[in-house]
Amino acid sequence: MRETENDGARPQVRLNVLGGLAATVAGRAVDLGGLRQRSLLAALISAFPREVSADRLLEQVWHDAAEPSASSLHFGVSKLRDRLEPDRRRGAASVIVRKGARYQLDLPANAIDAHRFAAQLEIAESACAAGDSEAGLSAYEAALAEWRGAPYADVADADFVRPEIARLTALELRARKALVELRLGTGRVEAALADADALISAHPLDERVWELAALARYRAGQQSEALAALRDIRRLLDTELGLEPGVRLRELETAILRHDESLLRGPATPAAVIAPASAPACPMPVPRTQFIGRATELDDIAGALHTARLVTLVGTGGVGKTRLAVEACRRSPRARTEAEPGPWWVDLAPVESDALVAATVAAALQVRGASTPDRLADIVATRECILLLDNCEHVLDGVADVVHTLLDRCPGVRILATSREPLAVDGERVLEIPPLDEATAIDLFAARAAGVIEGWALDDRVREPVRRICADLDGIPLAVELAAAQLRMLSEQQIADGLADRFTLLAGGARTAPPRQRRLVDTIDWSYRLLDPAEARLLRDIAVFAGSFDIDAAAAVHGAATPIAVLQPLTGLVRRSLLRVQPASSPRRYRMLQSIREFALAHCESDELERVRAAHRRCVLERSQAVADHLRDARSAQLMDALSADVAEHRSAIVSAFGAGEPEYVLRLAAALHWFWYRRGLIEEGIAAITGALAVTEPPWHGVDAATLSHALGGLGGLHYLSGDPRQGAAATGRATRVAGEAGDLDTAAWMRSWTTYMGAMVDPAPEAVAAAASAVAGARLDGHPWQLAEALMIEGMILRFANRPDAARAALREAVAVAERCGHRWSGASASWTLARCALEAGEDGEARTALRTMQTALELDGDVTSWLVMVQSAAALAAHSGRAADGARLLGAVRALGGRIGFLPEVMDPVDAAREAAAVRSALPATEFEDGLTAGASMTRAEVNDLVSAIGAEPASGAGRELSSR
């Protein structure tokens, strides 16, 4: 955040949230776009001046999307930048800055009306504290001048903005009350009375507002009207809430009735009205170490405590609920009032019986003789305070009874609780406390490490092992702190390597810590011992999942007849914070932290673990086989996404199968998944799985049926082709052709024969390849599925192009597109369009090339394709160079090399002839330095940015004669 703004550097941006989202640039109003854009801006403003992670922005703004993607966020940020800085040059400083995976508004605080409002409020309160009433009055008036209406009014339904709305609304009410008090204290009675009446209309159940209104009437000489106001609030409280007025209102009424002269002058809170001070509060834990991160959670808690009287922080053991709750109480303006010191902390961890909860709370409140909830409520009925009930999970019934009674009968009491599961009391606001994000976890490790070893610093030498430690420990603060404590004996690398046996490593916490927090295993065991047998068994069973899973998968590994049969124990595990629900997942998916997973697996008996792993392998195979036949039809996009969610399970099942001596299982799974691996770029792991299984099984059938073997071999051939080894690919698909033919599977044989012909032609473009391709098409027409015919026609067109027969090639390719459109096999239509684009470029028909490019891009984006999408971008780079946009072509090549390098796939390796020629066309159209600059710029582009550029190239008419690609 900048403290000052250089108006000469860029137009002045002003953002408003009070009265609805609005923005001005250099004094002119800006159209912020639709709800998604406005929500994104609201998320950035509500986080200001802090950074906010990309994951959190996706969760906040794209919460209704089935699978929110980073590309959606990047596109949204880009559009927002364009609106706020329409004249910004590429590379110039931006109002929205990106720092790694986090975003931040780079503005001075006074550019946002909510911060100007809060700043004026601080000035006012400081002036009043110093005894300068006039300066305080002016500052309050300036603060409220910023208030034009309800904050974030046009996005107020968004969950993420509600705490900020609550915070700002609380500040506004506080400011208006303070203004009334100041006006009364300085003799401006008429103005104070008008303000108080307005407050009553807005906040009819706020006792302090009525108190000020009655006092203003009394000072205005309206004693009867003042008493009438107090009767009105008494009646209103009774009707709406079933409550009696608080002690302050009752004492004010008594003072008015006896014509107390002290009410006519001085501050608006006379001494006669202030209740006598109570005994000192039960001591809060005093932190001995620096509090790290959690700014968002602190804001959420503050907002929740403003709107709800019961707020429960839930989360897995060791996630930092107690420390966070204590910090929230320390910072809360409600924590200590004139009438009540507080807050009151009650540690329930040592309590072993529900019947002792009320007495424990009473002892913390320094109340004698209150061993039941009813008696406790009688004594504290008039208090106004925050009560922090810590570690509630093992005495939930007793806590719920006390909380329910206190909330019903003590209107001034607000309760903040920490527990591993909700209290399930009416009116409860539950806030789930997540683990720390990676950056904050690293900060925590660094802070604790510096306390262990004098002079320790987070430098490049230790950064990677520290990152691994924090990631492997899922960002759980207790685990991170226990790991840092081991630096006395072990290096950072030794700790990272030692986490394979984390429960032995992470022991030896502070002697003063509660027993369950001295070792990581004890923290998890505390929760495990609270489970009933059904929940404990389900926890052990679902610990077999390596990543996230849905209720159907949970039922499958548990051996349940239906998913509903596991709903109750699954709900119990979520409620007890042993499982987390993945936000915005549909169907709902669940994830277990790694430490909990390892604890649960360690509690499995050997036969139980063997049973669960076998059930997991069976579940993964059945789910994969159920969708395999539809990965080439119109449902491919949805099913590919479903398989992507299960990738961790595929990998785990393959490792498990090899470990169990079942390589045949790997071949069956590969037969179902190979096309998914091909499309999503999982090339090396697919090749490794299939070749590994073939190597340890007996030929000729390798322990599986012919259909399974032929599909696995065909998949291996396709993956070899993508890896740049068409010779090995042709060998695999040739063997698949023979296996299918010997088994009488003619459609598969014809399909595999076409692929063998294509890859053979890439290695050795023999004249007979054209006839072989035509024969494969004839076989597919006779025996194959429509999608197999589409692929055979596509391959025939490619081979005809190799043979320099462009007209025949185009005819075959156009038929391939038509067949693909009829059967929903978008990939073959896109790949045929790819070759049509090349044919068009070679013929100098740029318009047709653009049409083919658009067709390919649309189809591949719908399916979320990776490998063919990169091939398409490579071809778009050549089209850009051909159209006079060589600099854009260089950027696209840079993006292909960077994005493809991450998955081990490069079009120039797969197709060293055409793809290399395309790259050469771009390179030859630019000076060497400009080409290298373009590659560098493209390397940082996101997929969304690449798509925008490809769309522009595909839509733009030719801008001049470019360098044509020569035909083969």
WOBEL-V368151 format. One line per field, one symbol per residue. ss: DSSP state (a for helix, b for strand, c for the rest). A space follows every 10 residues. Layout:
ss=???
This chain:
ss=cccccccccc ccbbbbcbcc cbbbbccbbc ccccaaaaaa aaaaaaaccc cbbaaaaaaa acccccccca aaaaaaaaaa aaaacccccc cccccbbbbc cbbbbcccaa abaaaaaaaa aaaaaaaaac ccaaaaaaaa aaaaaccccc bcaaacccaa aaaaaaaaaa aaaaaaaaaa aaaaacccaa aaaaaaaaaa aaccccaaaa aaaaaaaaac ccaaaaaaaa aaaaaaaaaa ccccccaaaa aaaaaaaccc aaaacccccc aaaccccccc cccccccccc ccccaaaaaa aaaaaaaccb bbbbcccccc aaaaaaaaaa accccccccc cccbbbbccc cccaaaaaaa aaaacccccc ccaaaaaaaa ccccbbbbbb ccaaaaaaaa aaaaaaaaac ccbbbbbbbc cccccccbbb bbcccccaaa aaaaaaaaaa aaccccccca aaaaaaaaaa aaccccaaaa aaaaaaaacc caaaaaaaaa aaaaaccccc ccccaaacca aaaaaaaacc ccaaaaaaaa aaccccccbb aaaaaaaacc ccaaaaaaaa aaaaaccccb bcccccccbb bccaaaaaaa aacccaaaaa aaaaaaaaaa aaaaaaaacc cccccaaaaa aaaaacaaaa aaaaaaaaac ccaaaaaaaa aaaaaaaaaa ccaaaaaaaa aaaaaccccc cccccaaaaa aaaaaaaaaa aacccaaaaa aaaaaaaaaa aacccaaaaa aaaaaaaaaa aaaccccaaa aaaaaaaaaa aaaccaaaaa aaaaaaaaaa aacccaaaaa aaaaaaaaaa aaaccaaaaa aaaaaaaaaa aacccaaaaa aaaaaaaaaa aaacccaaaa aaaaaaaaaa aacccaaaaa aaaaaaaaaa aaacccaaaa cccaaaaaaa aaaacccaaa aaaaaaaaac ccaaaaaaaa aaaaaccccc cccccccc
